[in-house]
């Protein structure tokens, strides 16, 4: 009976896969017509919907990119040198200097250190140079049509229509990554609507071409995610022999809420970590300050270990990847030290 059930489930899975691969332009056109009807029912202007969805072409390359994202075995030892090479550090420090006045003004207003703003700017879009050339509408409609995460991508589509309706960008310039991430901040449309800022006061939240808006939008995101500019992000540490690995933040979480629960289980004061034998990388004592941290393990027990402060949670809200959050912290440190005059 179990074998028969397994065969049935496998057959159903293969049938679904085949059907997904057999979707045609005609199927797509029917789907777009249904989307138009739904958009009008939601109250969007017919002219806007017609204009936007007229750009929605069936892009098989987008579905292919979504299904075939590379799975490369990395460790931080291989990832960080590629993600944060010396040229990017040099470029980040140079651009920090060039934009220092506005960056430090934004940093003060939002309570987010400027070096983290520049680090996210550099890692998300190579300081605005790589934003993606895909039609945001076409990508979102195609990914919704694919069906595996239809609700999510339809919600992104409605948010994208809001962006167009409010005049933040024109349809012909509404470009982004194949997944719909946009601008110098690489916000998805829902994140744009939640966090984007019109910092220069021109009536448009322009994360594509206006650096002040991009800087303030990054800072606003982190602030709303709970950033505390009295803290940094964390530090790499050494563990003593015989360290109890149950103190390390658990891996394998499927949701942010579950990850935060595991964070609480690992979180301790620096004094407690000190008592457990944890030390700075040079072997010296941890800072004698009254703050808490969780023990983060991006690879395995033989890899790098970090005591991560509350700001790390904000970086993981941006992108729930230990490699991403750690690379932001690492680049921010290289931007901030030695201090830029």
C-alpha positions in Angstrom: 0.0 0.0 0.0 2.8 2.4 0.9 4.6 1.6 -2.3 1.4 2.2 -4.3 0.9 5.6 -2.6 4.5 6.5 -3.3 4.0 5.7 -7.0 0.8 7.8 -7.1 2.5 10.8 -5.4 5.5 10.5 -7.8 3.2 10.3 -10.8 1.2 13.3 -9.6 4.5 15.2 -9.1 5.8 14.4 -12.5 2.4 15.3 -14.1 2.5 18.7 -12.4 6.1 19.2 -13.6 5.2 18.2 -17.2 2.2 20.5 -17.1 4.3 23.4 -15.9 6.8 22.8 -18.7 4.0 22.5 -21.3 2.5 25.9 -20.6 2.2 27.9 -23.7 1.9 31.6 -24.8 -1.9 31.0 -25.2 -2.1 29.8 -21.6 -0.2 32.9 -20.5 -2.5 35.2 -22.4 -5.5 33.6 -20.7 -3.8 34.1 -17.3 -3.0 37.8 -18.1 -6.6 38.4 -19.0 -7.6 37.0 -15.6 -5.0 39.1 -13.9 -6.4 42.2 -15.6 -9.9 41.4 -14.4 -8.6 40.9 -10.8 -6.7 44.2 -11.0 -9.8 46.1 -12.1 -11.8 44.4 -9.3 -9.2 45.7 -6.9 -9.9 49.3 -8.1 -6.8 49.9 -10.3 -7.4 52.3 -13.2 -8.1 50.4 -16.5 -5.7 52.5 -18.5 -2.9 51.8 -16.0 -3.7 48.1 -16.0 -3.9 47.9 -19.8 -0.6 49.8 -20.2 1.3 47.8 -17.6 0.0 44.3 -18.6 0.7 45.0 -22.3 4.4 44.8 -21.4 3.8 41.3 -19.7 5.5 38.9 -22.1 5.9 35.2 -21.3 9.6 35.0 -20.3 10.7 31.4 -20.1 14.2 32.6 -19.2 12.8 34.0 -16.0 11.2 30.7 -15.0 14.4 28.9 -15.9 16.4 31.3 -13.8 14.0 30.7 -10.9 14.1 27.0 -11.1 17.8 26.6 -11.8 19.5 28.9 -9.3 23.1 27.7 -8.8 23.8 25.5 -5.8 27.5 26.0 -5.3 29.2 24.5 -2.2 30.6 27.6 -0.5 32.2 28.4 2.9 32.9 31.8 4.2 36.5 31.2 3.4 35.6 31.1 -0.3 32.6 33.3 -0.3 33.9 36.5 1.4 36.9 37.0 -0.9 34.6 36.8 -3.9 31.8 38.8 -2.4 33.9 41.4 -0.8 37.2 41.7 -2.8 39.7 44.4 -2.1 38.5 46.5 -5.1 35.0 46.6 -3.6 36.3 47.7 -0.3 38.4 50.4 -2.0 35.4 51.5 -4.0 33.2 51.6 -1.0 35.6 53.8 0.9 36.0 56.1 -2.1 32.2 56.5 -2.5 31.7 57.0 1.2 34.1 59.9 1.0 32.5 61.4 -2.1 29.0 61.1 -0.5 30.0 61.7 3.1 27.9 64.8 3.8 24.6 63.2 2.7 25.5 59.8 4.1 26.2 61.2 7.6 23.1 63.4 7.5 21.0 60.3 6.7 22.8 58.3 9.3 22.1 60.8 12.0 18.4 61.2 11.0 17.7 57.5 10.9 20.1 56.2 13.6 21.9 53.9 11.2 25.7 54.1 10.8 26.7 55.3 7.3 29.1 52.4 6.8 26.3 49.9 6.9 24.3 51.9 4.3 27.3 51.9 1.9 27.9 48.2 2.6 24.3 47.3 1.6 24.5 49.6 -1.4 27.6 48.0 -2.6 26.6 44.4 -2.1 23.0 44.7 -3.5 23.8 46.7 -6.7 27.5 47.3 -6.9 26.9 50.9 -5.8 24.0 51.3 -8.2 25.8 49.9 -11.3 24.0 46.5 -11.5 20.3 46.9 -11.1 19.0 44.4 -13.7 17.4 45.1 -17.1 14.3 43.0 -16.8 10.8 44.5 -17.0 9.5 44.3 -13.4 6.0 43.7 -14.6 6.9 41.0 -17.0 9.0 39.2 -14.5 6.3 39.3 -11.8 3.5 38.2 -14.1 5.7 35.3 -15.5 6.6 34.1 -12.0 3.0 34.3 -10.8 1.9 32.4 -13.9 4.5 29.7 -13.2 2.3 28.9 -10.2 4.7 27.6 -7.5 4.5 30.9 -5.5 1.6 32.5 -7.3 0.1 34.4 -4.3 3.5 35.9 -3.4 4.2 37.2 -6.9 0.6 38.4 -7.4 1.0 40.5 -4.2 4.3 41.8 -5.6 2.5 42.7 -8.9 -0.2 44.7 -7.1 2.5 46.5 -5.2 4.3 47.2 -8.5 1.0 48.7 -9.9 0.9 51.0 -6.8 4.4 52.2 -7.6 3.4 53.1 -11.1 0.1 54.6 -10.0 2.0 56.9 -7.6 4.4 58.0 -10.3 7.6 57.0 -8.7 8.9 55.7 -12.0 7.6 55.4 -15.6 6.8 52.1 -17.1 9.6 52.1 -19.7 12.2 52.6 -16.9 10.6 50.1 -14.5 13.4 47.6 -14.6 14.9 45.2 -12.1 16.3 41.7 -11.7 14.7 38.6 -13.2 13.0 38.1 -9.8 11.6 41.6 -9.6 14.1 43.2 -7.2 14.6 46.9 -8.1 16.9 49.8 -8.1 20.1 50.5 -6.2 18.6 48.9 -3.1 17.2 45.9 -4.9 13.9 46.2 -3.1 11.0 44.0 -4.1 7.8 46.1 -4.8 6.3 45.4 -1.3 9.5 46.4 0.4 9.6 49.5 -1.8 6.1 50.5 -0.6 7.0 49.8 3.1 10.5 51.4 3.2 11.4 53.6 0.2 11.9 57.3 1.0 11.7 60.5 -1.0 14.7 62.0 0.7 15.3 64.9 -1.7 11.6 65.9 -1.7 11.0 65.9 -5.4 7.8 63.9 -5.0 9.3 60.6 -6.2 10.8 57.7 -4.2 13.6 57.2 -6.8 15.7 54.2 -5.7 16.9 53.8 -9.3 18.7 57.1 -10.1 18.7 59.2 -6.9 21.4 58.2 -4.5 20.0 60.2 -1.6 16.7 58.4 -1.9 18.5 55.0 -2.1 20.6 55.8 1.0 17.6 57.0 3.1 15.5 54.0 1.9 18.3 51.5 3.1 18.5 53.4 6.4 14.7 53.4 6.8 14.5 49.7 6.2 17.1 49.0 8.9 15.6 51.4 11.3 12.1 49.8 11.0 13.8 46.4 11.4 15.0 47.5 14.8 18.5 48.9 14.2 20.4 50.3 17.1 23.3 52.6 16.2 24.8 52.2 19.6 25.7 48.7 18.5 27.8 47.2 15.7 26.8 43.9 14.0 29.0 41.3 15.7 32.5 40.0 15.9 34.3 36.8 15.0 35.4 34.8 18.1 37.4 31.8 19.2 35.8 29.0 21.1 37.6 27.0 23.9 38.3 23.3 23.6 35.3 21.3 24.7 32.9 24.1 24.1 29.2 22.9 24.4 27.9 23.3 20.8 24.3 23.4 22.1 25.0 27.1 22.9 25.3 27.8 19.1 22.2 29.1 17.3 20.4 26.2 15.8 20.4 25.7 12.0 17.7 24.7 9.6 15.0 27.2 10.3 12.2 27.6 7.7 10.6 30.8 9.0 11.9 34.0 10.5 9.8 33.5 13.6 11.4 30.1 14.2 14.8 31.6 13.6 14.1 34.3 16.2 13.0 31.7 18.7 16.4 29.9 18.2 18.1 33.2 18.5 16.6 33.7 22.0 17.8 30.2 23.0 21.4 31.1 22.1 21.4 34.7 23.3 23.5 35.5 26.4 25.3 38.4 27.9 28.9 39.0 26.9 29.9 38.3 30.5 28.2 34.9 30.2 30.0 34.2 26.9 33.3 35.2 28.6 32.6 32.8 31.4 32.0 30.0 28.8 35.5 30.6 27.5 34.7 32.6 24.4 37.4 35.1 23.4 38.2 37.6 20.7 40.2 36.2 17.8 43.5 37.5 19.3 42.7 35.6 22.5 41.9 38.6 24.6 38.8 39.1 26.7 35.4 40.1 25.2 34.4 43.7 25.7 33.2 44.5 29.3 29.9 46.0 28.2 26.3 45.1 29.2 24.9 43.8 25.9 23.7 40.4 24.7 24.7 38.3 21.7 23.9 35.0 20.0 26.4 32.6 18.7 26.1 32.3 14.9 27.7 29.5 12.9 27.5 30.3 9.1 29.2 27.0 8.1 29.8 24.2 10.7 31.5 23.7 14.0 34.9 23.8 12.3 34.2 27.1 10.5 34.0 30.7 11.6 32.0 31.6 14.7 30.5 35.0 15.4 29.0 36.6 18.4 26.1 38.5 16.7 24.4 41.5 18.3 20.8 42.6 17.8 21.7 44.5 14.6 22.5 41.2 13.0 18.8 40.4 13.3 18.0 43.5 11.2 20.5 42.3 8.5 18.8 38.9 8.5 15.5 40.5 8.1 16.8 42.1 4.9 18.1 38.7 3.6 17.8 35.6 5.8 21.3 34.3 4.8 24.2 34.0 7.2 26.6 34.6 4.4 24.8 37.7 3.2 24.5 39.2 6.7 28.1 38.4 7.6 29.3 39.9 4.3 27.5 43.2 5.1 29.0 43.3 8.5 32.5 42.4 7.2 32.3 45.1 4.4 31.0 47.7 6.9 34.0 47.0 9.1 36.4 47.4 6.3 34.7 50.7 5.3 34.7 52.1 8.9 38.2 51.1 9.9 40.5 52.9 9.6 38.2 55.9 9.9 37.5 57.9 6.8 38.6 61.5 7.4 
